[in-house]
Amino acid sequence: MHPLPDIGEDMASLNSPLELGLEPVRHERFAERVYESLFHAIKTGKLATDTRMPSEVQLASFFQVSRPVVRQALDRLRQDQLIESIRGSGTYVRASEHAPVAVSNTRVGTNMSDLIHGLELRLVIEPECAYLAALRRTSADLARMEEMLTGFENAAANGDVAHHFDFGFHEAIGQATANPRMTQILKSLEHDVSHAINLWRHMAQLKPWRRTQDAIDEHRAIYELIKQQDAEGARRAMRSHVEKARIRMLDATPEI
């Protein structure tokens, strides 16, 4: 194990979040976003083993969130055994051999059940969202979809966290239905499914920011159909997309 940095080191000399390659969080589910960005930085080596983490104050300022939000994200990283806090010294990235490689079958089974149930609900809800969005979308709705789609494409190309752009695109479609209940359901799905995906990601040792080009192409096709106000086509494309997403996730899920 490499020696830890000098505990007397001036805090001002610590690596800044920008130097570590982190990106600001500008969407809802702030703790989830901070967690995923830090998870990404650790897994890619931007936050290397034994690196002293920026302070809560520094992270809160950088991510433009409150300290309790940062604390929640750090608590999750501790639970994942990716970081550890040393009294009087600071918080450090743990050696890779300490990263979780096994989780109880009961916990995995429960979370996989949540994932499957969420995907089944998406198959019912999201095709109808796409249908209504194609009929009711405004120019502002299209601009929001385009923003999320472009962000998804850029994040995937750069190896950055893409989860919030992925769900943001689906949420923008929900908003375009002009039905607030649809938006509420999609928000609840993001919360439920993202937690199941996090466990699945750890078990499969997959990178949270990586999405296939197929998924991006499917998003682009749905967007074009909604833009053209092809309601039936948008419904079919969304159903196909969610079905393929289910196949991609379950095919990558490790045996338990």
C-alpha positions in Angstrom: 0.0 0.0 0.0 1.4 3.4 -1.0 2.1 5.8 1.9 -0.8 8.2 2.7 -0.2 11.9 2.0 1.3 13.9 4.9 -1.6 14.5 7.4 -0.1 17.9 8.0 -0.5 18.9 4.4 -2.2 22.3 3.9 -5.7 21.8 2.7 -5.2 24.4 0.1 -2.6 22.2 -1.6 -5.0 19.3 -2.1 -6.1 18.3 -5.6 -9.0 20.4 -6.6 -12.1 18.7 -8.1 -11.3 20.2 -11.5 -7.8 18.7 -11.4 -9.3 15.4 -10.6 -11.5 15.5 -13.8 -14.8 15.8 -12.0 -17.8 17.6 -13.5 -20.4 19.8 -11.8 -23.8 18.4 -11.1 -26.7 20.4 -12.6 -29.7 18.1 -12.3 -32.0 16.6 -9.7 -31.2 13.7 -7.5 -28.1 15.6 -6.4 -26.7 12.9 -4.0 -27.0 10.3 -6.7 -25.2 12.6 -9.2 -22.4 13.4 -6.8 -22.0 9.7 -5.9 -21.9 8.6 -9.6 -19.3 11.3 -10.5 -17.0 10.3 -7.6 -17.6 6.6 -8.3 -16.5 7.3 -11.9 -13.4 9.2 -10.8 -12.4 6.4 -8.6 -13.0 3.6 -11.1 -11.1 5.5 -13.9 -8.2 6.3 -11.6 -8.7 10.0 -11.6 -9.0 9.5 -7.9 -6.2 7.0 -7.4 -5.7 4.7 -4.4 -4.6 6.6 -1.3 -5.6 9.9 -2.8 -6.8 12.3 -0.2 -10.3 13.3 -1.1 -11.3 17.0 -1.4 -13.1 18.2 1.7 -16.9 18.3 2.0 -16.7 22.1 1.7 -14.7 21.8 -1.5 -16.9 19.2 -3.0 -20.1 21.1 -2.1 -18.8 24.2 -3.7 -17.7 22.4 -6.8 -20.8 20.4 -7.3 -23.0 23.4 -6.3 -24.9 21.4 -3.7 -25.2 21.4 0.1 -22.8 19.7 2.5 -25.5 17.2 3.6 -25.8 16.1 -0.1 -22.1 15.5 -0.3 -22.1 13.7 3.0 -24.8 11.3 1.7 -22.8 10.6 -1.4 -19.6 10.0 0.6 -21.5 7.7 3.0 -22.5 5.5 0.0 -18.9 5.3 -1.1 -17.9 4.2 2.4 -20.6 1.6 2.3 -19.2 0.4 -1.0 -15.7 0.3 0.6 -14.3 2.7 -2.0 -13.2 5.3 0.5 -12.3 5.4 4.2 -12.0 8.2 6.7 -9.1 8.5 9.1 -9.7 10.6 12.2 -7.5 13.7 12.2 -6.3 13.1 8.7 -9.1 13.0 6.1 -10.9 10.7 3.7 -8.9 8.6 1.3 -9.6 6.3 -1.7 -9.2 2.7 -0.7 -7.0 0.2 -2.5 -8.8 -1.6 -5.3 -8.7 -5.0 -3.5 -11.0 -3.5 -0.9 -13.7 -2.7 -3.5 -16.8 -4.9 -3.0 -16.8 -8.0 -5.1 -19.6 -9.9 -3.5 -22.9 -9.1 -2.1 -25.4 -11.4 -0.4 -27.7 -13.3 -2.7 -30.7 -12.0 -0.8 -29.7 -8.4 -1.3 -28.9 -9.0 -5.0 -32.1 -10.9 -5.6 -34.2 -8.2 -4.0 -32.6 -5.4 -6.0 -32.7 -7.4 -9.2 -36.4 -7.9 -8.5 -36.8 -4.2 -8.2 -35.0 -3.7 -11.5 -37.2 -6.1 -13.3 -40.4 -4.7 -11.8 -39.3 -1.2 -12.8 -38.5 -2.3 -16.4 -41.9 -4.0 -16.6 -43.6 -0.8 -15.5 -41.6 1.2 -18.0 -42.9 -1.1 -20.8 -46.4 -0.1 -19.8 -45.9 3.6 -19.2 -43.2 4.9 -21.5 -44.6 3.9 -24.9 -47.8 5.9 -24.1 -45.7 8.8 -22.9 -43.9 8.8 -26.2 -47.3 8.7 -28.0 -48.7 11.6 -26.1 -45.4 13.6 -26.3 -45.5 13.3 -30.1 -49.0 14.8 -30.2 -48.4 17.5 -27.5 -44.7 18.5 -27.6 -43.7 22.1 -27.8 -40.6 23.7 -29.1 -39.3 24.0 -25.5 -39.9 20.2 -25.0 -38.0 19.4 -28.1 -35.1 21.7 -27.0 -35.0 19.9 -23.6 -34.9 16.4 -25.3 -32.2 17.6 -27.6 -30.2 18.9 -24.7 -30.4 15.6 -22.9 -29.7 13.6 -26.0 -26.6 15.7 -26.9 -25.4 15.5 -23.3 -25.8 11.7 -23.4 -23.8 11.4 -26.6 -21.0 13.7 -25.4 -20.8 12.0 -22.0 -20.6 8.5 -23.6 -18.0 9.7 -26.0 -15.9 11.3 -23.2 -16.3 8.4 -20.8 -18.2 10.6 -18.4 -21.2 9.8 -16.2 -24.2 9.5 -18.5 -27.0 8.2 -16.3 -28.7 11.6 -15.6 -28.7 12.4 -19.3 -30.3 9.0 -20.1 -33.1 9.5 -17.5 -33.3 13.2 -18.3 -34.3 12.3 -21.9 -37.1 10.0 -20.7 -38.2 12.6 -18.2 -38.3 15.3 -20.9 -40.6 13.0 -22.9 -42.8 12.7 -19.8 -43.0 16.4 -19.4 -43.9 16.8 -23.1 -47.1 14.8 -22.4 -48.4 17.8 -20.4 -49.6 15.3 -17.9 -48.0 15.8 -14.5 -48.9 12.3 -13.3 -46.7 10.9 -16.1 -43.8 13.0 -15.0 -44.3 11.9 -11.3 -44.3 8.2 -12.3 -41.1 8.6 -14.4 -39.4 10.4 -11.5 -40.3 7.5 -9.2 -38.9 5.0 -11.7 -35.6 6.8 -11.9 -35.2 6.5 -8.1 -36.2 2.8 -7.9 -34.3 1.6 -11.0 -31.2 3.6 -10.4 -30.7 2.0 -7.0 -31.0 -1.5 -8.5 -28.7 -0.6 -11.4 -26.1 0.6 -8.9 -25.9 -2.8 -7.2 -26.0 -4.6 -10.6 -23.1 -2.3 -11.7 -21.0 -3.2 -8.7 -21.6 -6.9 -9.1 -20.9 -6.9 -12.8 -17.9 -4.6 -12.4 -19.4 -2.4 -15.1 -18.7 1.4 -15.5 -21.8 3.6 -14.7 -21.0 6.2 -17.4 -20.8 3.7 -20.3 -23.9 3.1 -22.5 -23.9 1.4 -25.8 -24.2 3.2 -29.1 -27.3 1.2 -29.7 -29.1 2.9 -26.8 -28.0 6.4 -28.0 -29.2 5.6 -31.5 -32.6 4.4 -30.1 -32.9 7.7 -28.2 -32.2 9.7 -31.4 -34.8 7.7 -33.3 -37.4 8.3 -30.7 -36.6 12.0 -30.7 -37.0 12.3 -34.4 -40.3 10.5 -34.4 -41.6 12.8 -31.6 -40.3 15.9 -33.5 -42.2 14.7 -36.6 -45.3 14.1 -34.5 -45.4 10.5 -35.6 -47.3 9.3 -32.5 -47.6 5.6 -33.4 -44.0 5.4 -34.6 -42.8 7.0 -31.3 -44.9 4.5 -29.3 -43.4 1.6 -31.2 -39.9 2.9 -31.0 -40.1 3.5 -27.2 -41.5 0.1 -26.6 -38.7 -1.4 -28.6 -36.1 0.7 -26.8 -37.3 -0.3 -23.3 -37.4 -4.0 -24.3 -33.9 -3.8 -25.7 -32.7 -2.0 -22.5 -34.1 -4.8 -20.4 -32.2 -7.4 -22.6 -29.0 -5.4 -22.3 -29.2 -5.1 -18.6 -30.2 -8.7 -17.9 -27.7 -10.2 -20.3 -25.0 -8.3 -18.4 -26.2 -9.3 -14.9 -23.9 -11.8 -13.2 -25.2 -15.1 -11.9 -26.2 -15.1 -8.2 
